[in-house]
Amino acid sequence: GLSQTKTLMLSPEQLSLRQSFSTRSGLVTATDVVKYWQKVFETNGIPEAQESSEYIVSFVLGAKTFQSLNSRILYTPLTAVQQEQIQQLSTKRLERMPVQYVLGEWDFQDLTLKMRPPVFIPRPETEDLVSLVVEEGSWKYEKNSGLLSPAAAPHPVILEIGCGSGAIALSLLCKLSQSRVIAVDKEKAAVDLTRENAQRLQLQDRIHILHHDVSSSSAKQLLPWGPVDFIVSNPPYVFHEDMVSLAPEILRYEDLDALDGGDGGMRVIKTILALAPSLLKDSGSVFLEVDPRHPEMVENWLQTYPNLLLTLCAIHKDFCGKPRFLHIQKQSR
Ligand SMILES: C[S@@+](CC[C@H](N)C(=O)[O-])C[C@H]1O[C@@H](n2cnc3c(N)ncnc32)[C@H](O)[C@@H]1O
């Protein structure tokens, strides 16, 4: 079965590397195994060969990063069970499974979240989307409370559209201790994973998780607590025609509906903006992660729908310097 396929993929050079393990009667260290799998990954054209190998070995040794393993652990022979685990996980990576799914967990901001295919894996740039909302939430807090006690703090209600694993929603709950979040996703797998992550992180009391498709649900269904202060979303925003060029890791394992934004990548963005006026309080805000081509497209679209009373008030760049985040505000009547 599997081991046979794997052997076929190994070059003679790797096989000898493998044999060199057995001749040392199983005394294989973490360092040896990292090098071995890195080589196998490289030969098989697996991207981020070294990182993948290091993540898998550290994970089996109970650490987050290879760098955090001390030299005693690095040179201690691995047990047969550890070697077997590393072998199993590495085989999955060899089939192009993203390392986040291989490990079954991944960090987002300060949280460790369970990851399970096909639920979208949170990307690092999205951490900055969370920071934007947190700044807005805390700014209100300072402005309104001044020198008053924290009891006078407002309690922002936030709606997240398309919660996936719960990364954004749960981070917000963590950073804004007075907030409540409604997290919505059209996929049952996503809703289930958000719920599981909320429970593991003991954040289930301030979150309302809904299984809804926003393109067919009424505003009312999304508002168990009345109009919200903020809407946040990292919607599917890949231009449909760009979908084919995504990495095999994504195309084979992630839910493509989580990425495919349809024509011009705007399908779900338009749905969110059309719903926003009936979901937001006066002067409430929408924070969106988008493609760098979207800020202009969204601005034009909003100008064609002035009755929505929405203003694009800021465009923020991601850590690569690309325009990535939109802050849109509902005009107060
Ligand atoms: C790019 S993923 C973002 C997931 C998560 N917020 C994150 O940043 O890691 C988009 C999510 O939106 C969900 N989604 C797509 N269309 C939707 C719709 N019409 N209604 C509700 N959720 C939707 C997908 O199922 C997916 O989980």
The ligand as an ORCA input file, in Angstrom:
! r2SCAN-3c Opt
* xyz 0 1
  C     -11.232     32.835      2.883
  S     -12.173     31.840      3.988
  C     -11.876     32.698      5.536
  C     -11.974     31.821      6.764
  C     -11.508     32.497      8.050
  N     -12.259     33.687      8.337
  C     -10.023     32.864      7.948
  O      -9.695     34.012      7.694
  O      -9.196     31.967      8.128
  C     -13.837     32.291      3.545
  C     -14.938     31.585      4.341
  O     -16.212     32.129      3.938
  C     -17.164     31.100      3.836
  N     -18.199     31.545      2.894
  C     -18.079     31.675      1.550
  N     -19.225     32.128      1.016
  C     -20.094     32.300      2.043
  C     -21.456     32.721      2.138
  N     -22.147     33.048      1.056
  N     -22.034     32.753      3.360
  C     -21.342     32.395      4.461
  N     -20.066     31.993      4.439
  C     -19.433     31.937      3.266
  C     -16.373     29.891      3.366
  O     -17.047     28.696      3.678
  C     -15.037     30.083      4.108
  O     -15.052     29.407      5.344
*
